[in-house]
Amino acid sequence: MAAVAVAVVFAVWVIWAGPGQTSHGLDTDDVGYQVVSEHRTVVHTQISVDPGTVAECAVQVLDKSYTIVGWKQIRVPASDQRTRSITTSVNTVSRGVTGLIHDCWVP
């Protein structure tokens, strides 16, 4: 039974990450963050993606225990520039101590 489950997971992964998928040159760099208040942190990042490509990113804020206290999904519109600076204000349930990009993808 376990072997069947592993085979199914592998097959789904091959279909999802198969030859039709491309990264579109997607890359991110965490530049910094600013804790504005107990309930808001501003996250500064750079995103690089092929010109003309829309991307989406998940931005997260963590507390001192590395627990996610804020999360926001953003849409990065297509542009003729490959690299852009993005500033994202994230509401938090308690004071954050760091903010960063969790993941980015091309929808």
C-alpha positions, 0 to 999 in steps of 0.5 A, a space after each residue: 500500500 505504501 509503495 502505491 502511495 509513493 508512486 501516486 505522489 511521484 506521478 503527481 509531482 512529474 505532471 506538476 513539475 514536468 517539462 512544460 513548467 518553466 521558472 520564467 527566470 524567477 528569483 527573489 532577494 530579501 532586502 529588509 524589513 521594518 517593524 512598524 508596530 505590534 500589528 504591522 511589519 513592512 517587508 522590502 524585497 527584490 523580485 526578478 522575473 522575465 519581462 512581461 511575466 506576472 508573478 505572485 508571492 507569499 510574504 510572511 512575518 515571523 515572531 521570535 519563536 519563528 511562528 508565522 504571525 502575518 501572511 500576505 499574498 501579493 501579485 507582481 504585475 508584468 513589467 518591462 523591467 526584469 528586477 523590481 523592488 517591492 514593499 509590502 505592508 503585512 498586518 500581524 496578530 502579534 509583534 513580528 521580529 522578521 519579514 521575508 518572502 516565503 515563496 513566489 510563483 508564476 500563475 
